[in-house]
Amino acid sequence: MVDASFYAVLEVGPYASLEEVKAAYHSAAKRHHPDLFPDGERDRRQLKMMKINEAYMRIMADRMQVEASVVARSDDRPAQPDLQSRSPNGQDAAAEIRNALAQPRDPAYTHYKLGFVFYTRGCTQLYRKDPKIVRRQLAELKTYNYYVLDLALQALSSFERAYNYFLVVVEQFPDSIWGTDARNKLRRIQRFNAIYQRICENTSRSLAARQSADRAPRSGTQPGAMDEPKGF
């Protein structure tokens, strides 16, 4: 089961229905969207929006995984991979962090270096396949797709950490030689976050369409008959 902290971000309980989770996500997105705040607050609000997007995608991926496990048991197909058991940052990132901290220069450089570690890792996770294909899959997502959420979540987790570090450089060390590139990286991550928000919105629409189709009577079935569970 997904960590309860993700439900807390959306201000719903762990046993909330999918409709309640979806409504909570849209409510949080409307209240915290960066465009609603003054320019000076928008960078910080982007971080909040990233957390909201991640929480929703984690919950949706967890629900998909549970459903896929039920389907797999019913038809002997392998279940979906366990998203929650995998570390999004891995041992190689941990080693890079230790190296960055072991060679301290000025605080601005240390935060910039750590941000760069996670930014690079996020790009690597996102573009494991052909970048053009991945961008199209993410930007045009129209299906209730566990694997696309998995791909997006792995990158988003790294981008969120990178954003934290770059934001420290921009806010606390604005005149640093690392400041200009840190700002540029923030803007790029914000563009990625816009894609993640589109994924969340498309997932919500796809889920609504899926539920509507599941409720609709099918030819050749008796009213009230229970349909066989479907795969993805």
N, C-alpha and C positions, 0 to 999 in steps of 0.2 A: 504494500500500500504506500502511496506517495506520502512524503512527510507532511504532517499537519500544518507546518509553518506556511506551506503554499496556500492552503485553504484560508489561513489567517490573513494573508495578503489580500485576498478577495473578500474577507469578512463573512465567510460562510463556514459551516461545520463540515467535518469530514464525511458525513453521511448525507450531504445535500444532494438533491437530484441533479441530473445534467441540466435541466432547464433552470434550476436555481443557480448553478455554477455559471451558466451562460449569462443569465441576467446580472449576476454579481460582477462578472468581467466587464460587461458593457457599461454598467453603472460606474465602476472604478475608472474605466478608460475615459468616460466623459468628464469625470470630476478632476482627473489628474493629467489630462492631455496637455503637453507643454505649450501648445498654441494659446491656451487660455490664460497664460501668465505673462508678466512683463519680461522683456528681453533678459534682464539680469538674473532671472530665476529659471530660465528655460533649460540651461544645461543641467542643473540639479534635478529639474522635473523629468528630464529625459531618463535619468537613472531610475526614478520611481516608476516610470512607464515601462522600462525594461523589466523591472521586478514583477509588475503586473502581467506583462506578456509571458514571462517565464512561468509564473504561477499557473496561469491558465493552460499553457501548453503542457506543463508537467501533469496537471490533473487530467487533461484530455488524453495524454499518452498513457497514463496509468489506467484510465477507464477502458481505453482501446485494448490494452494488454490483457486486462482481466477478461474482457469479452472474447479476445482471440484465444485465450487459454480454454475457455468453455467450448468454443467451436472446435479447437484441436482435440479436446477429449471426446467430442461427439463424433468426429470423423477420422480420427487417428492421424491428422496432419500435425506437423511440428508447430509448437506454439511460437509466438513472436519472441524475439530476443528480450532479455530482461534489461530494460533501460535503466532502472533505478540502481542496479548493482554495479554499473560501470562508473568509474571515476571520469569526469569530463576533462580533467587536467593532467592526470597521469604522472608517472615518475619522472619523465623527461622534463616536464615543466617544473617540478619540485627541485630538480637539480639546477635548472637555470635560475630559479629564485635564490637558491643558496649561493650560487656564484655571484649574482648581482649584489647580495647583501654582504658577501665576504670581501668585496672590493669597494668599500664605500668611498664616494667622492663627496659631492654636495648633495643635500637632500633632494633637490630638484632632479638631479641625474638619477638617483636611486629610484624615485617614483616613476620617472620616465622609462627607465630600463625595465622595471617590473611591468609597466603598462605595455611596453613593446613586446615583452615575452608572451603575454596573454593575447595581445592583438594578433601577433604572428600565428599563435596556436589556433585562434578562432578562424583565421583565414584558411589555415591548413585543413581544419576540420570541415569547413564549409565547402572547400573546393577540392575535396579528395577525388572527385570526378572532374570531367571537363567543366570549367567555370561557366561557359555559356549555357550548357545544359542545366547546371544547377541553378543559375539565376532564373532561367525560364521556369523550372519546376517550382521554385519558391515563389516567384512573382505571380504565377498563373495557377497556383494551387486551387483546384476546384473539387477535390475529392477528400473524403474522410480518410486520410492517409497516415498511418502510423509511422511509416518509414521516413516521410518528409518531416514530420514532427521530430523524430529522433535526430535527423541530420541537423535541423534548425536548433534544437535544444543543446546539442553538444557545442555548437559554435556560440550560441547565445550565452552560455555559462562562462565561456572564456572572454567574450566581448564585454560582459558586465563587469568582470574583474579588471579588465584593461581600462574600461571607462572610469572606474573608481580611481585608479592610479593617475591617469591623464588629467582627471578633474582636479586632483590635488596640485599638480604642476600649474595648471591654468589659474586656479584660485589663490594659491599660496605663494607661487613664484612666477608671477606674470611677466617679469622682466628677464627671466632665465633664457639662456640660449636654446633651451629645450622647449620653451613655451610655444613657439610658432608651430612646430611639428606636433606637439601635444594637442593644440587646438585643431589642427587639420585632422588628426586621428579621431578626435571627438566627433567632428562633422561626419566622417566616414562611418563611424559606429552608429551615429544617429540615423544615417540612411539605411543601414542594416536593420535598425530597430523599426523603421517604417515598414520594411518588408515583413518583419516578424508580426507587426500588428495586422498587416493584411492577411497573413497566414491565420491568425486567430479569428479574424472576421470571416474568412472563407470557410474555416473549419466549423464555425457556428452555423453558417448558412447550409453547409453540406450536412451537418448533423440534423438540422431541422428538416431538410429534404429527405434524409434517410429515415427519420422517425415517421414522417408523413407517409412515405412509401410503405413502411412496415405496418402502419395502421390501416392502410387501404385494403379493402377486400380484393382477393385475387380470383381470377376465373378458375373454375373447377374446384373451389374450396367452399365448404359450407360456412355460413355466417357463424362467427365465434370460434371457428377451428383454429388451432394453434399452428403457425408456420414453423417449418424447420429453421433453426438458426443459420444465418448466412456467414460466409467468410468475407474477407476483404478483397 
